């Protein structure tokens, strides 16, 4: 057990909504690469909704890595790999 990933473990949060195919794809992508992440469901979590609104993000999925938010085109697989040093 423990963090075997290269470098320090990052705090990763996926902001998701129900019936969101891109959200499921992002979670699957992270899981397949053994990335530990937390899911925040925007339908159930008003704080998560407020957090995204602060950054002007109005769609899901959104990905937060160590406090930095990414959405839309920034979530292409290669960019996510780069952001997480995969």
Beta strands, then each sheet from edge to edge (+ up, - down):
strand 1: 12-16
strand 2: 38-41
strand 3: 62-65
strand 4: 68-71
sheet 1: 2+ 1+ 3- 4+
end
